[in-house]
Amino acid sequence: MLRGDRGRLWCSDRGRGIAARRGDLVRIEGVSYPADPDHALYQSGALLPGPGATLAGPTFDEWLDATFPRRAESPDAASP
């Protein structure tokens, strides 16, 4: 499960991947907002599906490839 800082870093990494594919020159940072009423839930991973959940659909990487195909000039074109 992605909890606390690990979840925030994973989401930031995915956001950077989308921006790179789109060719957007933006800076994406993971943040924490302790004043959010659901902050403890986010940090604990309680809002994520449990171990018995059935997840359907494409993986994030499959969705990214289908939605924003790699281009030769894309910064992530060489990454697997």
C-alpha positions as CSV (number, residue, x, y, z in Angstrom):
1,M,0.0,0.0,0.0
2,L,1.0,3.5,-0.6
3,R,0.9,5.3,2.7
4,G,2.1,8.7,3.8
5,D,5.3,9.9,2.1
6,R,5.5,6.9,-0.2
7,G,2.0,7.6,-1.6
8,R,2.8,11.3,-2.0
9,L,6.0,10.4,-3.8
10,W,4.3,7.9,-6.1
11,C,1.6,10.4,-7.0
12,S,4.2,13.1,-7.7
13,D,6.2,10.7,-9.9
14,R,3.1,9.8,-11.9
15,G,2.3,13.4,-12.4
16,R,5.8,14.1,-13.7
17,G,5.4,11.2,-16.1
18,I,2.1,12.6,-17.5
19,A,3.7,16.1,-17.8
20,A,6.7,14.7,-19.6
21,R,4.6,12.7,-22.1
22,R,2.5,15.8,-22.8
23,G,5.6,17.9,-23.2
24,D,4.6,20.2,-20.4
25,L,7.4,22.1,-18.7
26,V,6.1,22.1,-15.2
27,R,7.4,21.4,-11.8
28,I,5.4,18.9,-9.8
29,E,6.0,18.3,-6.0
30,G,4.3,16.1,-3.5
31,V,2.9,18.0,-0.5
32,S,1.2,17.2,2.7
33,Y,-1.7,19.3,4.1
34,P,-2.2,18.5,7.8
35,A,-5.2,20.9,8.0
36,D,-7.2,18.7,5.7
37,P,-9.9,16.9,7.7
38,D,-9.0,13.7,5.9
39,H,-5.2,14.1,6.4
40,A,-5.0,11.1,8.8
41,L,-6.8,8.9,6.4
42,Y,-4.5,9.8,3.5
43,Q,-1.4,9.2,5.7
44,S,-2.6,5.9,7.0
45,G,-3.7,4.6,3.5
46,A,-7.3,4.1,4.7
47,L,-8.7,5.5,1.5
48,L,-6.9,2.9,-0.7
49,P,-8.5,-0.4,-1.6
50,G,-7.9,-3.3,0.8
51,P,-5.9,-6.4,0.1
52,G,-9.1,-8.3,-1.1
53,A,-10.2,-5.7,-3.6
54,T,-10.6,-6.6,-7.2
55,L,-9.1,-3.9,-9.4
56,A,-10.0,-3.8,-13.0
57,G,-8.9,-1.8,-16.0
58,P,-5.5,-0.9,-17.4
59,T,-2.4,-0.3,-15.2
60,F,-1.3,3.3,-14.9
61,D,1.5,2.7,-17.4
62,E,-0.9,1.0,-19.9
63,W,-3.3,4.0,-19.6
64,L,-0.4,6.4,-20.0
65,D,0.9,4.7,-23.2
66,A,-2.7,4.6,-24.7
67,T,-3.5,8.2,-23.7
68,F,-0.2,9.9,-24.3
69,P,1.9,7.7,-26.7
70,R,5.6,8.1,-26.5
71,R,7.2,10.5,-29.0
72,A,10.8,10.4,-30.1
73,E,11.4,13.9,-28.6
74,S,9.7,13.0,-25.3
75,P,12.1,13.1,-22.3
76,D,10.8,9.7,-21.2
77,A,11.0,8.1,-24.6
78,A,14.0,6.0,-23.6
79,S,12.5,4.7,-20.3
80,P,10.9,1.3,-20.2
